[in-house]
Structure formats: C-alpha cells, structure tokens
Amino acid sequence: MTFESLLEHASSVMTLLSFLCFLGILVWAFSPGRGADFDAAAKLPFADEESRHG
C-alpha cells in the first residue's frame, strides 16, 4: 500500500466521520425535547436587564 493510497483512504474516512458528526448535531439540535432549552438560552441576554429593572 503506497502512501498516496493511504492518504486517499484516510481522506474518505475523515469525510465520512465528519458527515456523521454533522448528522448527529442536526438530530440533537432538532430533536423535540430541545425546544425548551433553546428558548431558555435565547432569553439569557435579557436576564440581567430584568434583574436591574425588576
């Protein structure tokens, strides 16, 4: 096995692993139970203002 063919296989494996990681992130981000967590995180920048004015 030559060095060039080894690099071709490594590149293919890394592409596949990167794509699987991307799909995993998509599944995690768009799973139904994540909505409440994202809503709470979206309100974090305003939490300090509410404590000052409230």
C-alpha positions in Angstrom: 0.0 0.0 0.0 1.5 3.3 -1.1 1.5 6.5 0.9 -0.8 8.2 -1.7 -3.5 5.4 -1.5 -3.3 5.6 2.3 -4.0 9.3 2.2 -6.9 8.7 -0.2 -8.4 6.2 2.2 -7.8 8.5 5.2 -9.5 11.4 3.5 -12.5 9.3 2.7 -12.8 8.1 6.2 -12.5 11.6 7.6 -15.1 12.9 5.2 -17.5 10.1 6.3 -16.8 10.8 10.0 -17.4 14.5 9.5 -20.7 13.9 7.8 -21.8 11.5 10.5 -20.9 14.1 13.1 -22.9 16.7 11.2 -25.9 14.5 11.0 -25.6 13.8 14.8 -25.6 17.5 15.5 -28.7 18.0 13.3 -30.5 15.2 15.1 -29.5 16.7 18.5 -30.5 20.3 17.6 -33.8 19.5 16.0 -35.0 16.8 18.5 -38.4 17.7 20.0 -37.1 17.9 23.6 -34.6 20.6 22.8 -37.1 23.5 22.2 -37.4 24.4 25.9 -33.7 24.5 26.4 -33.2 26.7 23.3 -36.0 29.1 24.5 -34.3 29.5 27.8 -30.9 30.1 26.2 -32.5 32.7 23.9 -33.7 34.7 27.0 -30.3 34.7 28.7 -29.0 38.0 27.3 -32.1 39.7 28.8 -31.9 38.1 32.2 -29.5 40.8 33.5 -31.8 43.6 32.4 -34.8 42.1 34.1 -32.9 41.9 37.4 -31.8 45.5 37.2 -35.2 46.9 36.2 -37.4 44.5 38.0 
